[in-house]
Amino acid sequence: MNIRDEISERDKLIQFLREEYVRAAGHDINIPFQWEKIAGPPIALAENIESLVKEQTFLDAVRSLDLPKLTKEDKFGGPKKKALNQSQAQLASKVSLCGYAGKNLTKENFGNFVTGVKRLPNLNIIELSGNGLSDTFQIELEELLLCKKIKRINLSNNDLGRAFTSKFVDILKAEDSHYEWIDVSSNPLSADSTAIINFSQALRKHPNLYHFSISVEGNSSEYIARAVVANKIITSVALPHSKLTENCIETLCTGLSSKRQVSNISALNFSHCFLGARQMLLLADMLKHNRTLVKLDLSYNGLISNVARYLADSLRFNSSLHILYLQYNDLDDIFCENLAESLKRNSTLFECDLSGNPFTERGANRLIEIMGSYNHTISTFGLLDTNEHLGVNVREQLKNNTGFNRGNYVLLKPIEETNPYGYIEELPWNLNDAAHF
């Protein structure tokens, strides 16, 4: 076989493997920038193209789940329906229907959905983010919330208000409350101080809850802070799209400082909160002394280097933080230089996401200098392709100089992500605050 035929056969093999990957993963493989011309246009599945032409409604999505239906025997008594076989039960442990706001989500359709999911024997996770659910669905939601099989529920990015809160709080206050993971962030209830106070009262002594996410505004944020610090079970707290007071941050930091450690929180999320300089100083000082916080999300906060440098400096003394999200702030080369100096002495940070920040090759080169020589733990700096001020060469070089201990990084995967399935919606107070940066 001559060289031309060998190249032709190799190309066919590559194309075959690429098509198999698309069938298995549902999307084409990410082709490196320098090979895009050679690889050609991305491959798409026929069914993916068809789904773009005809958007699925909530009713279509429910039908595609093929949930167990209510039979005559269920309504009027009689032999119980046979249990689902093992393979079906495994698939039915989690139900996720998100982003169906305005897509034929009626009370009748939602009621039928609730009836179906309640009959799934192994159901413990349900995600209903971004569906436009409001207090008009109160009866159906109450029926769903009372289902004791459900341990994790995501109701973020909906239109839920005080009526929903009242019912949910009563369920959370019950001695046999079954919830372990709750996300109700980015709902109108965030601006209702009465609703937030009621939530805080339910949180204080909840026996099973380890993750809680809510958006809050103003002084009501202080009630939530005091409640999560007082609860010794909660380990993950998310306050995305919130307007937090200085007292709120101070309460959390005091509870997390090693001298007066009264909280077991290991993950904090302040995404889209636009924290001020004083609040960042409090967080930085806490990081110098804390020994339990593993994950901190400060993405989309409009942080500038003069403020964020206090955070970078605190990493010199911190020995617990593994994940730090700083994507889409306003961090330039000065911050990268401060961060590089701190990473020389830090041996615990695995991930420092700097994607979407405006630093240039100068800052990137400073990070490259310390990787490998001084720091062997950083696994990634995020999706650097989103950093428009970086050239291709230095971007790839920075990627290649990380990941020395990537095999150990899998140990961090159980750390809970907050609202991974919902749509991001800017709340009015965030937009106003963003205008000042």
ChimeraX attribute file (.defattr): number of C-alpha atoms within 10 A of each C-alpha:
attribute: neighborCount
match mode: 1-to-1
recipient: residues
	/A:1	5
	/A:2	6
	/A:3	8
	/A:4	9
	/A:5	10
	/A:6	11
	/A:7	11
	/A:8	11
	/A:9	12
	/A:10	12
	/A:11	13
	/A:12	12
	/A:13	12
	/A:14	13
	/A:15	14
	/A:16	11
	/A:17	12
	/A:18	17
	/A:19	19
	/A:20	13
	/A:21	14
	/A:22	16
	/A:23	14
	/A:24	10
	/A:25	10
	/A:26	15
	/A:27	16
	/A:28	18
	/A:29	13
	/A:30	8
	/A:31	14
	/A:32	9
	/A:33	10
	/A:34	10
	/A:35	9
	/A:36	12
	/A:37	9
	/A:38	8
	/A:39	13
	/A:40	9
	/A:41	10
	/A:42	13
	/A:43	15
	/A:44	14
	/A:45	13
	/A:46	8
	/A:47	10
	/A:48	11
	/A:49	10
	/A:50	10
	/A:51	10
	/A:52	9
	/A:53	9
	/A:54	8
	/A:55	11
	/A:56	13
	/A:57	16
	/A:58	23
	/A:59	18
	/A:60	12
	/A:61	15
	/A:62	17
	/A:63	11
	/A:64	9
	/A:65	16
	/A:66	9
	/A:67	18
	/A:68	15
	/A:69	14
	/A:70	13
	/A:71	12
	/A:72	10
	/A:73	11
	/A:74	12
	/A:75	8
	/A:76	7
	/A:77	9
	/A:78	10
	/A:79	8
	/A:80	9
	/A:81	13
	/A:82	6
	/A:83	11
	/A:84	15
	/A:85	8
	/A:86	10
	/A:87	8
	/A:88	13
	/A:89	15
	/A:90	14
	/A:91	13
	/A:92	20
	/A:93	17
	/A:94	17
	/A:95	17
	/A:96	15
	/A:97	17
	/A:98	21
	/A:99	19
	/A:100	20
	/A:101	17
	/A:102	13
	/A:103	15
	/A:104	14
	/A:105	17
	/A:106	14
	/A:107	15
	/A:108	12
	/A:109	13
	/A:110	19
	/A:111	17
	/A:112	17
	/A:113	22
	/A:114	19
	/A:115	17
	/A:116	17
	/A:117	24
	/A:118	19
	/A:119	18
	/A:120	22
	/A:121	15
	/A:122	19
	/A:123	22
	/A:124	18
	/A:125	17
	/A:126	19
	/A:127	20
	/A:128	21
	/A:129	28
	/A:130	25
	/A:131	22
	/A:132	21
	/A:133	26
	/A:134	17
	/A:135	15
	/A:136	14
	/A:137	17
	/A:138	19
	/A:139	14
	/A:140	18
	/A:141	19
	/A:142	15
	/A:143	13
	/A:144	20
	/A:145	20
	/A:146	16
	/A:147	16
	/A:148	14
	/A:149	18
	/A:150	22
	/A:151	19
	/A:152	19
	/A:153	22
	/A:154	24
	/A:155	25
	/A:156	30
	/A:157	28
	/A:158	23
	/A:159	19
	/A:160	24
	/A:161	20
	/A:162	20
	/A:163	14
	/A:164	20
	/A:165	21
	/A:166	14
	/A:167	16
	/A:168	19
	/A:169	18
	/A:170	13
	/A:171	18
	/A:172	22
	/A:173	18
	/A:174	12
	/A:175	10
	/A:176	12
	/A:177	17
	/A:178	21
	/A:179	22
	/A:180	18
	/A:181	21
	/A:182	20
	/A:183	23
	/A:184	23
	/A:185	28
	/A:186	31
	/A:187	24
	/A:188	19
	/A:189	24
	/A:190	26
	/A:191	19
	/A:192	16
	/A:193	18
	/A:194	15
	/A:195	20
	/A:196	25
	/A:197	17
	/A:198	19
	/A:199	22
	/A:200	21
	/A:201	17
	/A:202	18
	/A:203	24
	/A:204	19
	/A:205	19
	/A:206	24
	/A:207	20
	/A:208	17
	/A:209	23
	/A:210	21
	/A:211	23
	/A:212	20
	/A:213	23
	/A:214	23
	/A:215	27
	/A:216	29
	/A:217	20
	/A:218	16
	/A:219	15
	/A:220	22
	/A:221	27
	/A:222	23
	/A:223	19
	/A:224	26
	/A:225	22
	/A:226	18
	/A:227	22
	/A:228	28
	/A:229	25
	/A:230	17
	/A:231	21
	/A:232	19
	/A:233	21
	/A:234	27
	/A:235	22
	/A:236	25
	/A:237	25
	/A:238	23
	/A:239	27
	/A:240	27
	/A:241	29
	/A:242	27
	/A:243	26
	/A:244	25
	/A:245	18
	/A:246	18
	/A:247	15
	/A:248	20
	/A:249	20
	/A:250	18
	/A:251	18
	/A:252	24
	/A:253	25
	/A:254	19
	/A:255	23
	/A:256	25
	/A:257	21
	/A:258	17
	/A:259	10
	/A:260	11
	/A:261	16
	/A:262	16
	/A:263	22
	/A:264	21
	/A:265	24
	/A:266	20
	/A:267	23
	/A:268	22
	/A:269	21
	/A:270	23
	/A:271	22
	/A:272	26
	/A:273	24
	/A:274	27
	/A:275	22
	/A:276	16
	/A:277	15
	/A:278	13
	/A:279	19
	/A:280	20
	/A:281	17
	/A:282	19
	/A:283	22
	/A:284	21
	/A:285	17
	/A:286	23
	/A:287	26
	/A:288	19
	/A:289	19
	/A:290	24
	/A:291	18
	/A:292	20
	/A:293	23
	/A:294	21
	/A:295	23
	/A:296	22
	/A:297	21
	/A:298	24
	/A:299	24
	/A:300	22
	/A:301	24
	/A:302	23
	/A:303	24
	/A:304	17
	/A:305	19
	/A:306	12
	/A:307	17
	/A:308	22
	/A:309	22
	/A:310	20
	/A:311	23
	/A:312	20
	/A:313	21
	/A:314	20
	/A:315	24
	/A:316	18
	/A:317	15
	/A:318	23
	/A:319	20
	/A:320	21
	/A:321	23
	/A:322	20
	/A:323	22
	/A:324	20
	/A:325	21
	/A:326	26
	/A:327	27
	/A:328	21
	/A:329	22
	/A:330	20
	/A:331	25
	/A:332	19
	/A:333	20
	/A:334	17
	/A:335	22
	/A:336	23
	/A:337	19
	/A:338	20
	/A:339	24
	/A:340	25
	/A:341	18
	/A:342	22
	/A:343	24
	/A:344	17
	/A:345	15
	/A:346	23
	/A:347	20
	/A:348	19
	/A:349	23
	/A:350	25
	/A:351	22
	/A:352	19
	/A:353	22
	/A:354	25
	/A:355	22
	/A:356	22
	/A:357	23
	/A:358	18
	/A:359	21
	/A:360	18
	/A:361	16
	/A:362	16
	/A:363	21
	/A:364	20
	/A:365	19
	/A:366	18
	/A:367	23
	/A:368	21
	/A:369	14
	/A:370	17
	/A:371	22
	/A:372	14
	/A:373	9
	/A:374	15
	/A:375	22
	/A:376	21
	/A:377	23
	/A:378	25
	/A:379	22
	/A:380	22
	/A:381	21
	/A:382	18
	/A:383	14
	/A:384	21
	/A:385	15
	/A:386	15
	/A:387	19
	/A:388	14
	/A:389	16
	/A:390	20
	/A:391	12
	/A:392	13
	/A:393	11
	/A:394	16
	/A:395	20
	/A:396	15
	/A:397	13
	/A:398	20
	/A:399	17
	/A:400	14
	/A:401	18
	/A:402	21
	/A:403	20
	/A:404	18
	/A:405	13
	/A:406	15
	/A:407	9
	/A:408	12
	/A:409	16
	/A:410	9
	/A:411	9
	/A:412	13
	/A:413	8
	/A:414	7
	/A:415	14
	/A:416	16
	/A:417	14
	/A:418	26
	/A:419	22
	/A:420	11
	/A:421	18
	/A:422	22
	/A:423	16
	/A:424	15
	/A:425	13
	/A:426	12
	/A:427	17
	/A:428	10
	/A:429	14
	/A:430	17
	/A:431	13
	/A:432	10
	/A:433	16
	/A:434	15
	/A:435	8
	/A:436	8
	/A:437	11
